[in-house]
């Protein structure tokens, strides 16, 4: 697990919602043993995780695709996590006139991603000098350290505040779960990996959906079923003591909930109830 930074909080949220109890004071510890699951959770730098996975020190790691690309290790992505989205881009001072079509020979590039940057410039035949920096790449052109930078961009706000322009995207990145070929070939370890990734995926699937229940007049059931397909169709249950209504249950996208509830009320449904879900195995 990333021990800090942009990936830490969401990664921790996903695994704890998936049922991995880190216990009290987890944020002050570097390793936590989860005895009942036969699992150990380690908190390390996100950029070190690819090396640990590749070396077999850990079976699974959560880190950014950008970190894996920079590491150069051939490790395997098994689950996209849909957070930490960013792009690694070539950025130049405003109105510099420098761009992919005219990178000058000998141009100096400041970046925390020297491997990926070198591969990019070599691929387009640009002869550049790479200067490796750790953070604050945006200030390097102003200080005269570099002509351009290669850096991570999310919204572009930091670039604009430093009078830089994004000129080319080298790669797009998000957080993901990575493992090694060795783990994938080990039946027992792969089974444990699959259980954990399935649990994380079920948390992600549930986050933008709600469980909806309503008592629906039997004579409009077909119309309601058309509006609420659910997962493989609505669940319809008889209600004890009445033949006029049936109980309908369905999983509904959070974004559709306002419209669906309003429509059910208009159609004569009653006892409408929506519930948050912790996990959804599809």
ZALOTOR-135258 format. One record per residue: x negated, y negated, z of N, C-alpha, C in turn; residue number from 0; residue in one letter; chain. Coordinates in pm, whole numbers. Atoms other than C-alpha are relative to their C-alpha. Last residue first. Layout:
<recs>
<<X, Y, Z>, <X, Y, Z>, <X, Y, Z>, NUM, 'a', 'A'>;
...
</recs>
This chain:
<recs>
<<-82, -11, 121>, <2191, 879, -1008>, <-28, 131, -71>, 281, 'x', 'A'>;
<<67, -100, 82>, <2071, 879, -649>, <88, 25, -121>, 280, 'x', 'A'>;
<<-88, -56, 101>, <2192, 556, -490>, <-81, 92, -89>, 279, 'x', 'A'>;
<<63, -78, 106>, <2039, 433, -168>, <104, 53, -96>, 278, 'x', 'A'>;
<<144, -6, -25>, <2118, 173, 99>, <-72, 73, -112>, 277, 'x', 'A'>;
<<55, -136, 4>, <2463, 79, -26>, <-150, -7, 24>, 276, 'x', 'A'>;
<<137, -9, 49>, <2657, -236, 62>, <-45, 145, 4>, 275, 'x', 'A'>;
<<105, -33, -95>, <3030, -191, 105>, <-136, -5, -68>, 274, 'x', 'A'>;
<<129, -21, 65>, <3338, -330, -69>, <-107, 17, 106>, 273, 'x', 'A'>;
<<115, 7, -89>, <3695, -288, 55>, <-127, 22, -82>, 272, 'x', 'A'>;
<<125, 4, 78>, <4028, -342, -116>, <-118, -23, 94>, 271, 'x', 'A'>;
<<103, -67, -78>, <4318, -234, 106>, <-134, 3, -73>, 270, 'x', 'A'>;
<<8, 51, -136>, <4564, -329, -168>, <-109, 78, 76>, 269, 'x', 'A'>;
<<78, -83, -92>, <4595, -294, -543>, <-2, -64, 139>, 268, 'x', 'A'>;
<<-80, -55, -108>, <4878, -477, -717>, <-74, 93, 94>, 267, 'x', 'A'>;
<<-68, -121, 45>, <4731, -550, -1060>, <79, 67, 111>, 266, 'x', 'A'>;
<<-104, 37, 96>, <4642, -908, -967>, <83, 121, -41>, 265, 'x', 'A'>;
<<-105, 69, -74>, <4456, -784, -661>, <115, -36, -93>, 264, 'x', 'A'>;
<<-73, -101, -76>, <4260, -537, -875>, <114, -63, 80>, 263, 'x', 'A'>;
<<-86, -74, 93>, <4170, -813, -1120>, <79, 107, 73>, 262, 'x', 'A'>;
<<-110, 88, 42>, <4039, -1041, -847>, <98, 73, -90>, 261, 'x', 'A'>;
<<-92, 14, -114>, <3837, -758, -697>, <119, -87, -38>, 260, 'x', 'A'>;
<<-69, -127, -22>, <3684, -671, -1037>, <101, -12, 114>, 259, 'x', 'A'>;
<<-99, -23, 105>, <3597, -1030, -1128>, <83, 124, 27>, 258, 'x', 'A'>;
<<-103, 105, -11>, <3425, -1103, -798>, <112, 24, -101>, 257, 'x', 'A'>;
<<-89, -23, -113>, <3243, -767, -800>, <111, -105, 9>, 256, 'x', 'A'>;
<<-138, -19, 47>, <3099, -784, -1152>, <101, 0, 114>, 255, 'x', 'A'>;
<<-39, 111, 85>, <2761, -931, -1053>, <142, 9, -51>, 254, 'x', 'A'>;
<<-26, 116, -85>, <2732, -685, -767>, <46, -119, -83>, 253, 'x', 'A'>;
<<109, 97, 1>, <2764, -398, -1015>, <37, -121, 84>, 252, 'x', 'A'>;
<<-19, 116, 86>, <3036, -157, -911>, <-122, -91, 9>, 251, 'x', 'A'>;
<<119, 84, -15>, <3023, 196, -771>, <8, -111, -102>, 250, 'x', 'A'>;
<<91, 15, 114>, <3370, 345, -753>, <-120, -83, 41>, 249, 'x', 'A'>;
<<134, 39, -45>, <3642, 467, -516>, <-93, -6, -121>, 248, 'x', 'A'>;
<<100, 1, 107>, <4015, 487, -584>, <-132, -51, 56>, 247, 'x', 'A'>;
<<123, 69, -39>, <4274, 585, -324>, <-104, 16, -111>, 246, 'x', 'A'>;
<<115, -90, -11>, <4613, 673, -466>, <-121, -84, 40>, 245, 'x', 'A'>;
<<136, 53, 12>, <4943, 491, -420>, <-101, 115, 5>, 244, 'x', 'A'>;
<<3, 118, 87>, <5313, 568, -478>, <-141, -53, -24>, 243, 'x', 'A'>;
<<19, -44, 138>, <5313, 925, -345>, <-19, -117, -95>, 242, 'x', 'A'>;
<<-57, 82, 106>, <5264, 829, 17>, <-29, 62, -136>, 241, 'x', 'A'>;
<<-121, 73, -37>, <5212, 1007, 348>, <58, -88, -107>, 240, 'x', 'A'>;
<<-100, -72, -79>, <4853, 1118, 302>, <119, -90, 31>, 239, 'x', 'A'>;
<<-16, 64, -130>, <4671, 928, 30>, <112, 70, 75>, 238, 'x', 'A'>;
<<-137, 17, -48>, <4552, 1137, -266>, <-2, -66, 137>, 237, 'x', 'A'>;
<<-44, -85, -110>, <4200, 1075, -386>, <145, -27, 34>, 236, 'x', 'A'>;
<<-141, 25, -30>, <4055, 937, -711>, <45, 102, 104>, 235, 'x', 'A'>;
<<-51, -105, -88>, <3679, 908, -760>, <141, -37, 40>, 234, 'x', 'A'>;
<<-45, 32, -135>, <3608, 689, -1058>, <28, 128, 78>, 233, 'x', 'A'>;
<<-143, 17, -22>, <3414, 815, -1359>, <33, -33, 145>, 232, 'x', 'A'>;
<<-69, -120, 45>, <3068, 956, -1430>, <149, -6, 23>, 231, 'x', 'A'>;
<<105, -90, 48>, <2913, 687, -1217>, <66, 131, -39>, 230, 'x', 'A'>;
<<84, -59, -104>, <3185, 425, -1187>, <-111, 83, -61>, 229, 'x', 'A'>;
<<49, -132, 40>, <3422, 376, -1481>, <-83, 69, 107>, 228, 'x', 'A'>;
<<100, -45, -98>, <3612, 99, -1307>, <-51, 137, -38>, 227, 'x', 'A'>;
<<75, 117, -46>, <3813, -97, -1566>, <-115, 39, 92>, 226, 'x', 'A'>;
<<68, 60, 114>, <3932, 208, -1757>, <-85, -119, 38>, 225, 'x', 'A'>;
<<112, -87, 35>, <4008, 384, -1432>, <-78, -53, -120>, 224, 'x', 'A'>;
<<107, 25, -97>, <4221, 89, -1328>, <-123, 85, -32>, 223, 'x', 'A'>;
<<56, 131, 30>, <4430, 113, -1645>, <-117, -33, 92>, 222, 'x', 'A'>;
<<75, -13, 124>, <4481, 487, -1596>, <-66, -132, -37>, 221, 'x', 'A'>;
<<127, -69, -22>, <4579, 436, -1233>, <-83, 7, -127>, 220, 'x', 'A'>;
<<100, 77, 75>, <4846, 176, -1310>, <-138, 68, 8>, 219, 'x', 'A'>;
<<-44, 25, 138>, <5148, 395, -1219>, <-99, -85, -81>, 218, 'x', 'A'>;
<<23, -114, 87>, <4971, 536, -914>, <33, -31, -146>, 217, 'x', 'A'>;
<<-127, -59, 42>, <4952, 198, -746>, <-23, 111, -102>, 216, 'x', 'A'>;
<<-49, 46, 131>, <4593, 153, -626>, <135, 64, -29>, 215, 'x', 'A'>;
<<-123, -76, 18>, <4449, 171, -275>, <73, -57, -121>, 214, 'x', 'A'>;
<<-128, 71, 8>, <4097, 33, -304>, <114, 100, -10>, 213, 'x', 'A'>;
<<-114, -88, -28>, <3736, 130, -239>, <127, -84, -4>, 212, 'x', 'A'>;
<<-132, 63, -5>, <3426, -34, -388>, <107, 106, 27>, 211, 'x', 'A'>;
<<-99, -108, 2>, <3066, 69, -326>, <136, -61, 26>, 210, 'x', 'A'>;
<<-77, -18, -122>, <2828, -210, -419>, <98, 115, -17>, 209, 'x', 'A'>;
<<-132, -62, 13>, <2555, -250, -676>, <66, 11, 137>, 208, 'x', 'A'>;
<<-86, 92, 72>, <2242, -463, -724>, <139, 59, -26>, 207, 'x', 'A'>;
<<10, 139, -45>, <2034, -299, -454>, <92, -96, -74>, 206, 'x', 'A'>;
<<-111, 41, -86>, <2151, 59, -500>, <5, -150, 24>, 205, 'x', 'A'>;
<<-127, -17, 71>, <1933, 148, -799>, <117, -54, 81>, 204, 'x', 'A'>;
<<-10, 102, 105>, <1623, 2, -632>, <134, 7, -72>, 203, 'x', 'A'>;
<<-15, 130, -66>, <1677, 212, -321>, <18, -110, -103>, 202, 'x', 'A'>;
<<-138, 6, -48>, <1734, 524, -533>, <28, -129, 75>, 201, 'x', 'A'>;
<<-88, 32, 114>, <1411, 457, -724>, <146, -10, 46>, 200, 'x', 'A'>;
<<18, 142, 32>, <1219, 446, -394>, <93, -41, -114>, 199, 'x', 'A'>;
<<-58, 78, -110>, <1365, 781, -288>, <-12, -150, -27>, 198, 'x', 'A'>;
<<-146, -8, 13>, <1293, 937, -628>, <69, -82, 109>, 197, 'x', 'A'>;
<<-38, 91, 109>, <935, 807, -605>, <151, 4, -24>, 196, 'x', 'A'>;
<<17, 139, -42>, <897, 968, -263>, <40, -97, -110>, 195, 'x', 'A'>;
<<-96, 32, -106>, <1044, 1305, -355>, <-8, -147, 38>, 194, 'x', 'A'>;
<<-133, 15, 62>, <850, 1313, -682>, <105, -37, 104>, 193, 'x', 'A'>;
<<-1, 125, 76>, <521, 1250, -500>, <137, -26, -60>, 192, 'x', 'A'>;
<<-7, 108, -99>, <593, 1527, -251>, <6, -135, -68>, 191, 'x', 'A'>;
<<-135, -6, -58>, <672, 1766, -538>, <18, -110, 105>, 190, 'x', 'A'>;
<<-93, 63, 94>, <357, 1651, -718>, <142, 1, 54>, 189, 'x', 'A'>;
<<17, 144, -11>, <154, 1733, -408>, <93, -74, -97>, 188, 'x', 'A'>;
<<-49, 47, -130>, <296, 2083, -392>, <-11, -151, 12>, 187, 'x', 'A'>;
<<-145, -16, -14>, <261, 2161, -763>, <53, -58, 131>, 186, 'x', 'A'>;
<<-13, -73, -126>, <-90, 2016, -805>, <149, 10, 34>, 185, 'x', 'A'>;
<<20, -142, 30>, <-123, 1916, -1172>, <10, 88, 124>, 184, 'x', 'A'>;
<<-109, -46, 86>, <30, 1572, -1116>, <-12, 149, -34>, 183, 'x', 'A'>;
<<-122, -14, -81>, <-205, 1518, -823>, <114, 56, -85>, 182, 'x', 'A'>;
<<21, -110, -94>, <-513, 1586, -1039>, <124, 24, 84>, 181, 'x', 'A'>;
<<-31, -123, 73>, <-384, 1360, -1318>, <-13, 122, 92>, 180, 'x', 'A'>;
<<107, -54, 84>, <-390, 1075, -1069>, <47, 126, -73>, 179, 'x', 'A'>;
<<59, -120, -56>, <-120, 857, -918>, <-108, 48, -97>, 178, 'x', 'A'>;
<<102, -69, 79>, <29, 514, -971>, <-49, 123, 74>, 177, 'x', 'A'>;
<<58, -111, -76>, <348, 347, -849>, <-96, 75, -93>, 176, 'x', 'A'>;
<<-40, -135, 39>, <422, 13, -1013>, <-65, 101, 95>, 175, 'x', 'A'>;
<<40, -102, -97>, <406, -361, -959>, <53, 136, -45>, 174, 'x', 'A'>;
<<-93, -8, -111>, <445, -569, -1273>, <-55, 102, 98>, 173, 'x', 'A'>;
<<22, -87, -115>, <217, -683, -1551>, <119, -3, 94>, 172, 'x', 'A'>;
<<-109, 24, -95>, <211, -833, -1898>, <-11, 105, 111>, 171, 'x', 'A'>;
<<-82, -114, -42>, <-112, -841, -2097>, <109, -47, 95>, 170, 'x', 'A'>;
<<83, -119, 18>, <-337, -1077, -2292>, <75, 126, 39>, 169, 'x', 'A'>;
<<-23, -101, -104>, <-86, -1357, -2337>, <-83, 124, -32>, 168, 'x', 'A'>;
<<-16, -136, 50>, <-214, -1650, -2543>, <17, 95, 118>, 167, 'x', 'A'>;
<<18, -11, 145>, <-219, -2030, -2517>, <19, 140, -55>, 166, 'x', 'A'>;
<<11, -142, 30>, <-88, -2120, -2172>, <-5, 17, -151>, 165, 'x', 'A'>;
<<-102, -56, 88>, <-157, -2490, -2116>, <-27, 148, -23>, 164, 'x', 'A'>;
<<41, -111, 85>, <-345, -2656, -1832>, <117, 50, -82>, 163, 'x', 'A'>;
<<15, 49, 138>, <-296, -2994, -1668>, <-60, 105, -92>, 162, 'x', 'A'>;
<<144, 15, 23>, <-354, -2865, -1312>, <-31, -36, -146>, 161, 'x', 'A'>;
<<50, 93, -101>, <9, -2918, -1206>, <-150, -22, -14>, 160, 'x', 'A'>;
<<-41, 137, 33>, <115, -2761, -1535>, <-55, -101, 100>, 159, 'x', 'A'>;
<<71, 48, 119>, <-87, -2449, -1473>, <33, -145, -28>, 158, 'x', 'A'>;
<<137, 32, -41>, <45, -2411, -1119>, <-82, -50, -117>, 157, 'x', 'A'>;
<<3, 124, -76>, <403, -2433, -1246>, <-140, -41, 43>, 156, 'x', 'A'>;
<<73, 103, 73>, <356, -2170, -1516>, <-12, -131, 76>, 155, 'x', 'A'>;
<<-93, 102, 51>, <628, -1946, -1374>, <-69, -106, -85>, 154, 'x', 'A'>;
<<-135, -46, -31>, <425, -1627, -1321>, <101, -98, -60>, 153, 'x', 'A'>;
<<-102, 103, 10>, <81, -1672, -1474>, <134, 63, 33>, 152, 'x', 'A'>;
<<-138, -46, -11>, <-226, -1464, -1390>, <95, -118, 0>, 151, 'x', 'A'>;
<<-55, -12, -135>, <-555, -1605, -1511>, <143, 51, -6>, 150, 'x', 'A'>;
<<-94, -111, 16>, <-793, -1629, -1805>, <52, 30, 140>, 149, 'x', 'A'>;
<<-10, -104, -103>, <-957, -1970, -1797>, <88, 113, -51>, 148, 'x', 'A'>;
<<-136, -53, -14>, <-1085, -2220, -2052>, <-1, 98, 116>, 147, 'x', 'A'>;
<<-83, 69, 99>, <-1389, -2440, -2108>, <146, 40, 12>, 146, 'x', 'A'>;
<<-44, -76, 117>, <-1562, -2331, -1790>, <78, -89, -95>, 145, 'x', 'A'>;
<<54, -136, -9>, <-1757, -2460, -1491>, <34, 80, -124>, 144, 'x', 'A'>;
<<100, -21, 104>, <-1696, -2824, -1584>, <-64, 137, 4>, 143, 'x', 'A'>;
<<134, 8, -59>, <-1523, -2897, -1255>, <-111, 17, -103>, 142, 'x', 'A'>;
<<16, 135, -56>, <-1195, -2975, -1433>, <-140, -19, 57>, 141, 'x', 'A'>;
<<24, 94, 110>, <-1229, -2655, -1640>, <-22, -143, 49>, 140, 'x', 'A'>;
<<129, -17, 65>, <-1282, -2454, -1318>, <-22, -90, -122>, 139, 'x', 'A'>;
<<82, 120, -20>, <-989, -2589, -1116>, <-129, 4, -81>, 138, 'x', 'A'>;
<<-59, 117, 65>, <-737, -2337, -1247>, <-87, -125, 10>, 137, 'x', 'A'>;
<<53, 14, 136>, <-961, -2042, -1157>, <49, -129, -65>, 136, 'x', 'A'>;
<<12, 142, 38>, <-883, -2100, -790>, <-60, -18, -139>, 135, 'x', 'A'>;
<<-102, 98, -37>, <-940, -1734, -702>, <-32, -139, -50>, 134, 'x', 'A'>;
<<-99, -62, -87>, <-1249, -1515, -716>, <97, -106, 49>, 133, 'x', 'A'>;
<<-33, 79, -119>, <-1461, -1622, -1010>, <103, 77, 81>, 132, 'x', 'A'>;
<<-91, -65, -95>, <-1636, -1424, -1284>, <18, -88, 123>, 131, 'x', 'A'>;
<<42, 34, -136>, <-1786, -1638, -1561>, <102, 60, 96>, 130, 'x', 'A'>;
<<-95, -23, -109>, <-1748, -1483, -1908>, <-65, -37, 133>, 129, 'x', 'A'>;
<<74, -28, -123>, <-1942, -1628, -2202>, <100, 10, 114>, 128, 'x', 'A'>;
<<-21, 90, -114>, <-1764, -1609, -2536>, <-88, 44, 117>, 127, 'x', 'A'>;
<<123, -11, -77>, <-1822, -1469, -2885>, <6, -100, 116>, 126, 'x', 'A'>;
<<42, 128, -57>, <-1470, -1427, -3025>, <-122, 22, 89>, 125, 'x', 'A'>;
<<126, 47, 57>, <-1419, -1129, -3256>, <-48, -133, 52>, 124, 'x', 'A'>;
<<-31, 102, 102>, <-1052, -1077, -3180>, <-127, -62, -57>, 123, 'x', 'A'>;
<<-95, -55, 98>, <-1104, -746, -2998>, <35, -100, -109>, 122, 'x', 'A'>;
<<70, -86, 96>, <-1418, -877, -2828>, <93, 49, -109>, 121, 'x', 'A'>;
<<77, 87, 90>, <-1216, -1161, -2675>, <-81, 82, -100>, 120, 'x', 'A'>;
<<-87, 82, 85>, <-957, -920, -2535>, <-82, -82, -99>, 119, 'x', 'A'>;
<<-63, -86, 101>, <-1202, -658, -2410>, <86, -81, -95>, 118, 'x', 'A'>;
<<101, -37, 99>, <-1408, -925, -2235>, <59, 85, -111>, 117, 'x', 'A'>;
<<30, 118, 82>, <-1098, -1068, -2067>, <-102, 34, -108>, 116, 'x', 'A'>;
<<-112, 18, 93>, <-981, -726, -1947>, <-29, -118, -94>, 115, 'x', 'A'>;
<<-7, -115, 90>, <-1324, -654, -1794>, <109, -20, -106>, 114, 'x', 'A'>;
<<103, 0, 104>, <-1379, -1004, -1653>, <11, 116, -98>, 113, 'x', 'A'>;
<<-23, -122, 77>, <-1044, -1032, -1471>, <-103, 10, -113>, 112, 'x', 'A'>;
<<16, -109, -97>, <-1103, -1289, -1196>, <17, 135, -67>, 111, 'x', 'A'>;
<<-109, -95, -26>, <-1157, -1545, -1469>, <-34, 94, 114>, 110, 'x', 'A'>;
<<-1, -33, -143>, <-1361, -1837, -1597>, <119, 89, 30>, 109, 'x', 'A'>;
<<-129, -43, -53>, <-1423, -1840, -1974>, <-16, 35, 147>, 108, 'x', 'A'>;
<<10, -59, -134>, <-1714, -2029, -2133>, <140, 24, 55>, 107, 'x', 'A'>;
<<-97, 54, -95>, <-1703, -2087, -2510>, <-11, 74, 133>, 106, 'x', 'A'>;
<<68, 48, -119>, <-2023, -1974, -2682>, <93, -61, 103>, 105, 'x', 'A'>;
<<106, -89, -45>, <-1855, -1950, -3020>, <-70, -62, 120>, 104, 'x', 'A'>;
<<138, 31, 45>, <-1550, -2177, -3039>, <-100, 103, 53>, 103, 'x', 'A'>;
<<87, -4, -117>, <-1203, -2021, -3003>, <-144, -25, -45>, 102, 'x', 'A'>;
<<126, 74, 13>, <-1026, -2140, -3318>, <-83, 0, 128>, 101, 'x', 'A'>;
<<44, 13, 139>, <-714, -1936, -3401>, <-137, -69, -13>, 100, 'x', 'A'>;
<<45, -128, 57>, <-661, -1811, -3048>, <-54, -12, -142>, 99, 'x', 'A'>;
<<-103, -103, 5>, <-646, -2168, -2918>, <-52, 125, -66>, 98, 'x', 'A'>;
<<56, -135, 1>, <-853, -2474, -2830>, <114, 101, 1>, 97, 'x', 'A'>;
<<7, -51, 136>, <-704, -2809, -2931>, <-57, 140, -11>, 96, 'x', 'A'>;
<<139, -34, 33>, <-793, -2950, -2593>, <-15, 44, -145>, 95, 'x', 'A'>;
<<48, 75, 116>, <-458, -3130, -2567>, <-146, 30, -35>, 94, 'x', 'A'>;
<<-99, 63, 88>, <-394, -2988, -2220>, <-70, -79, -111>, 93, 'x', 'A'>;
<<-40, 136, -38>, <-684, -2788, -2079>, <98, -57, -102>, 92, 'x', 'A'>;
<<96, 103, 38>, <-676, -2421, -2183>, <44, -136, 53>, 91, 'x', 'A'>;
<<-54, 133, -27>, <-510, -2106, -2053>, <-109, -104, -25>, 90, 'x', 'A'>;
<<104, 98, 28>, <-565, -1751, -2177>, <62, -138, 14>, 89, 'x', 'A'>;
<<0, 85, 118>, <-303, -1533, -2013>, <-127, -83, -12>, 88, 'x', 'A'>;
<<138, 46, 2>, <-250, -1246, -1775>, <-21, -73, -131>, 87, 'x', 'A'>;
<<73, -27, 123>, <123, -1212, -1728>, <-141, -56, 15>, 86, 'x', 'A'>;
<<84, 111, 40>, <343, -1187, -1421>, <-66, 37, -133>, 85, 'x', 'A'>;
<<16, 20, 144>, <606, -966, -1264>, <-85, -125, -27>, 84, 'x', 'A'>;
<<137, 43, 26>, <543, -884, -899>, <-26, -25, -147>, 83, 'x', 'A'>;
<<31, 122, -74>, <868, -690, -896>, <-146, -34, -24>, 82, 'x', 'A'>;
<<-80, 117, 36>, <1038, -431, -1117>, <-18, -117, 98>, 81, 'x', 'A'>;
<<-68, 47, -119>, <898, -120, -945>, <74, -134, -21>, 80, 'x', 'A'>;
<<0, 146, -1>, <790, 81, -1249>, <85, -48, 117>, 79, 'x', 'A'>;
<<-125, 73, -26>, <741, 446, -1158>, <-24, -149, -5>, 78, 'x', 'A'>;
<<-113, -91, -11>, <489, 720, -1251>, <132, -73, 29>, 77, 'x', 'A'>;
<<-116, 71, -54>, <189, 526, -1381>, <119, 94, 3>, 76, 'x', 'A'>;
<<-129, -19, 65>, <-112, 752, -1430>, <111, -79, 71>, 75, 'x', 'A'>;
<<-97, -57, -93>, <-476, 674, -1365>, <139, -12, -60>, 74, 'x', 'A'>;
<<-110, -66, 71>, <-743, 630, -1630>, <91, 69, 101>, 73, 'x', 'A'>;
<<-22, -141, -33>, <-965, 384, -1445>, <122, 55, -74>, 72, 'x', 'A'>;
<<50, -87, 105>, <-1073, 61, -1616>, <24, 148, 25>, 71, 'x', 'A'>;
<<84, -105, -58>, <-1029, -135, -1294>, <-64, 88, -107>, 70, 'x', 'A'>;
<<133, 55, -30>, <-906, -444, -1479>, <-93, 107, 55>, 69, 'x', 'A'>;
<<67, 32, 127>, <-615, -254, -1634>, <-141, -50, 25>, 68, 'x', 'A'>;
<<39, -127, 61>, <-523, -102, -1297>, <-74, -26, -131>, 67, 'x', 'A'>;
<<111, -54, -79>, <-523, -441, -1126>, <-51, 130, -62>, 66, 'x', 'A'>;
<<117, 80, 30>, <-308, -591, -1404>, <-123, 53, 74>, 65, 'x', 'A'>;
<<57, -52, 125>, <-60, -305, -1370>, <-125, -77, -39>, 64, 'x', 'A'>;
<<-42, 61, 124>, <-8, -419, -1013>, <-66, 64, -121>, 63, 'x', 'A'>;
<<80, 116, 34>, <-35, -195, -708>, <49, -55, -134>, 62, 'x', 'A'>;
<<-84, 105, 57>, <145, 83, -524>, <-89, -121, -25>, 61, 'x', 'A'>;
<<22, 138, -39>, <-73, 388, -468>, <98, -93, -68>, 60, 'x', 'A'>;
<<-93, 92, 65>, <-31, 764, -467>, <-29, -141, 49>, 59, 'x', 'A'>;
<<-77, -69, 103>, <-249, 1061, -381>, <87, -95, -81>, 58, 'x', 'A'>;
<<-144, 8, -24>, <-518, 875, -189>, <72, 68, -116>, 57, 'x', 'A'>;
<<-10, 36, -142>, <-892, 940, -162>, <145, -15, 42>, 56, 'x', 'A'>;
<<-71, -105, -74>, <-871, 1124, -496>, <8, -27, 148>, 55, 'x', 'A'>;
<<96, -83, -75>, <-1142, 906, -652>, <67, 114, 75>, 54, 'x', 'A'>;
<<89, -70, 94>, <-904, 770, -918>, <-95, 94, 72>, 53, 'x', 'A'>;
<<-79, -102, 70>, <-640, 686, -659>, <-91, 82, -90>, 52, 'x', 'A'>;
<<-32, -103, -97>, <-895, 508, -440>, <82, 113, -62>, 51, 'x', 'A'>;
<<122, -78, -27>, <-1037, 316, -736>, <28, 114, 97>, 50, 'x', 'A'>;
<<32, -87, 115>, <-688, 208, -851>, <-123, 86, 24>, 49, 'x', 'A'>;
<<-86, -118, 9>, <-604, 94, -494>, <-31, 86, -124>, 48, 'x', 'A'>;
<<77, -122, -30>, <-901, -139, -453>, <81, 127, -23>, 47, 'x', 'A'>;
<<98, -24, 105>, <-739, -438, -630>, <-84, 125, 23>, 46, 'x', 'A'>;
<<-67, -48, 122>, <-433, -418, -406>, <-100, 34, -109>, 45, 'x', 'A'>;
<<-13, 104, 100>, <-652, -447, -96>, <61, 58, -128>, 44, 'x', 'A'>;
<<129, 41, 56>, <-578, -175, 158>, <23, -111, -102>, 43, 'x', 'A'>;
<<-12, 138, 49>, <-294, -63, 385>, <-138, -48, -41>, 42, 'x', 'A'>;
<<118, 84, -16>, <-286, 316, 423>, <26, -139, -58>, 41, 'x', 'A'>;
<<-11, 125, 77>, <25, 527, 477>, <-121, -86, 33>, 40, 'x', 'A'>;
<<78, 108, -58>, <-24, 887, 591>, <7, -120, -93>, 39, 'x', 'A'>;
<<45, 107, 89>, <238, 1150, 521>, <-85, -99, 79>, 38, 'x', 'A'>;
<<131, -46, 44>, <344, 1485, 665>, <-68, -99, -92>, 37, 'x', 'A'>;
<<1, -16, 145>, <704, 1365, 670>, <-134, 51, -52>, 36, 'x', 'A'>;
<<-112, -84, 39>, <770, 1409, 1044>, <6, 23, -152>, 35, 'x', 'A'>;
<<14, -142, -32>, <422, 1287, 1128>, <113, 86, -56>, 34, 'x', 'A'>;
<<-143, -29, -9>, <427, 951, 950>, <11, 151, 19>, 33, 'x', 'A'>;
<<-37, -138, 25>, <65, 854, 1019>, <150, 18, 24>, 32, 'x', 'A'>;
<<-113, -44, -82>, <-8, 483, 985>, <32, 144, -40>, 31, 'x', 'A'>;
<<-51, -132, 38>, <-331, 331, 855>, <106, 45, 101>, 30, 'x', 'A'>;
<<49, -33, 133>, <-460, -26, 844>, <45, 139, -45>, 29, 'x', 'A'>;
<<74, -126, 11>, <-260, -155, 1140>, <-40, 26, -146>, 28, 'x', 'A'>;
<<130, 20, -64>, <-142, -502, 1243>, <-88, 125, -11>, 27, 'x', 'A'>;
<<73, 105, 71>, <155, -514, 1002>, <-136, -31, 64>, 26, 'x', 'A'>;
<<64, -54, 120>, <277, -176, 1131>, <-87, -104, -69>, 25, 'x', 'A'>;
<<134, 55, 18>, <340, -326, 1474>, <-72, 50, -123>, 24, 'x', 'A'>;
<<22, 136, -47>, <635, -101, 1547>, <-145, -42, -26>, 23, 'x', 'A'>;
<<13, 23, -143>, <693, 207, 1338>, <-24, -145, 34>, 22, 'x', 'A'>;
<<137, 41, -28>, <622, 265, 969>, <-23, -31, 148>, 21, 'x', 'A'>;
<<5, 82, -122>, <941, 466, 920>, <-145, -32, 34>, 20, 'x', 'A'>;
<<133, -18, -59>, <953, 589, 559>, <-11, -95, 119>, 19, 'x', 'A'>;
<<-3, -91, -114>, <1324, 618, 478>, <-135, 29, 61>, 18, 'x', 'A'>;
<<-3, -137, 52>, <1353, 469, 128>, <-6, 104, 112>, 17, 'x', 'A'>;
<<-138, -29, 37>, <1444, 138, 289>, <14, 142, -53>, 16, 'x', 'A'>;
<<-75, -13, -125>, <1102, 147, 457>, <148, 27, -29>, 15, 'x', 'A'>;
<<25, -130, -62>, <934, 229, 126>, <73, 15, 133>, 14, 'x', 'A'>;
<<-47, -115, 77>, <1102, -51, -64>, <-24, 131, 73>, 13, 'x', 'A'>;
<<-145, -6, -5>, <1058, -322, 200>, <53, 125, -72>, 12, 'x', 'A'>;
<<-38, -49, -132>, <688, -244, 239>, <152, 15, 10>, 11, 'x', 'A'>;
<<40, -141, -6>, <634, -282, -135>, <40, 62, 133>, 10, 'x', 'A'>;
<<-98, -78, 75>, <836, -606, -136>, <-34, 149, 2>, 9, 'x', 'A'>;
<<-130, 2, -67>, <628, -762, 141>, <103, 88, -71>, 8, 'x', 'A'>;
<<-12, -68, -128>, <285, -657, 11>, <144, 11, 49>, 7, 'x', 'A'>;
<<-65, -130, 13>, <288, -737, -360>, <37, 63, 133>, 6, 'x', 'A'>;
<<-129, 10, 66>, <219, -1113, -354>, <74, 134, -9>, 5, 'x', 'A'>;
<<-15, 57, 133>, <-60, -1093, -101>, <139, 17, -57>, 4, 'x', 'A'>;
<<-45, 139, -6>, <-132, -860, 186>, <23, -48, -142>, 3, 'x', 'A'>;
<<1, 45, -140>, <-226, -500, 273>, <45, -144, 16>, 2, 'x', 'A'>;
<<74, 126, -9>, <-122, -357, -64>, <10, -56, 143>, 1, 'x', 'A'>;
<<-84, 119, 0>, <0, 0, 0>, <-88, -125, 0>, 0, 'x', 'A'>;
</recs>
